[in-house]
Amino acid sequence: MKSSETEIKDVFGIIQPPAAIREFAGSDTTGAAGISKFLTNLVALFFSVAAIVLIFMLLWGAFDWITSEGDKEKLQSAQRKIISAIVGIVLFAIAFAVMSVLGTFTGFTFFTK
C-alpha cells in the first residue's frame, strides 16, 4: 500500500515554482523566504529614497539660507527645511529600529541579501 503523499504525487505530480521566481523561493516551500526578500528590497528602496530626499532637503535649505540675504522670512523658511529634513531622518531611524525588532520577533531577516 502506498502512502498518501506518494499517491498525491502520482495524481498531481511535483509542483515546482516558475523559473522566474525559483531563486526567491529556493528550498523554502512555505514562501517565507520570498516574502522576506521582497520586504527587504521594499524597505531598502524606501530608505534609499529617504536618504536622497534628506540630502536634497538639506542642500535646498542650505542654499536658501545662503541666499536669504538677511531676510528673516527666508532665513526661517530655510531653517524649517533643514529641521524638517533632520526630523524626517530621525523618524526613519526609529522606523529602522522598529523593523529590526519586528524582524527578530517574526523571523524575517531585513537588510540581508
N, C-alpha and C positions, 0 to 999 in steps of 0.2 A: 504494500500500500504506500502511495506517495504522500509526502507531507503537503499540507495546504499551500505552503509557499511555493513548492515546486509545481503544483497544479496551477496556481495563478500565473506563474512564469510561462507555463506551457500554453495557457489560453491567451494571455496578453503580451507575452514577450518581455524583454528587458526594456524598461523605459529609460532613455538617455536624454539629457538636455540638449538643445540645439547647439551646434558648434560655436555660434556667436556668443553664447553665454556660458559655455563649458568652463572657461578659465575662471569665471566668477564663482561657479559652484564648486569646482574642484572635486574632492571626495566627500564633501558635506552634502548629504541627501536632504537635509532639512531646509536648506536655503538661507540659514542664518549668516553664513559667510558672505553670500552675495548681498544680503541686506546690509551687513556691516560695512562692506566695501562701498556700497552706494552711499550710505550715510556719511562715511568718512570723506568721500570725494565731495559730497554736497557741503558738508561743514567746512572743508578746506577751501572750497570755492567761495563760500560766504566770507571766511576770514581773509582770503586774498583780496576780494573786492573791498572789504572794510579797510584793509591796510592801504589800498590805493586811494580810497576816499579820504582816509586820515591824512595822508601825505598831501593830497590836493587841497584839503581844507586848511591845513597848517600853512602851506605855501600861499594860498589865497589870503588868509588872514594876515600873514607877514607882509605880503605885497600891499594890502590895504593899509596896514599900519605905517609902512614906509611912505606911502603916497598920501597919507592923511593931511599932511602939511599943517599940523597943529589944530585941525578942525576936530572939536570934541565929539561930534556925532560920528564922524568917520572913524575916529580912534575907538570909540565904544563899539561900533559895528565890527571892527577888526578884532577887538578883544573877545567879543561874543563868538565869533567864528572860531577863534583859537580855543576858547573854553569849551565850546560845543564839540570840537574835534577831540579834545582830551577826555571829556565826559564819555563820548562815544567809545573811545578805545578802552576806557575803564570798564564800561558795560560789556564790551566784547571779552575783556579779560575775565570778568565774572562769569560770562557765558561759557568760556573755555573751562573754567574750574568746575562749573556745574556739569558740563558734558563729560569731563573726566570722572567725576563722582558717579554720574549715571552709567558711564561705561563700565565702571567697576562693579556696580550692582547688577547690570543687565548682562554683562559678559561680552558686550560689543567692544571691540578694540578700535577706538578712534585714533586717527592720526598715525596709523602704521600702514605700511604698504606691504 
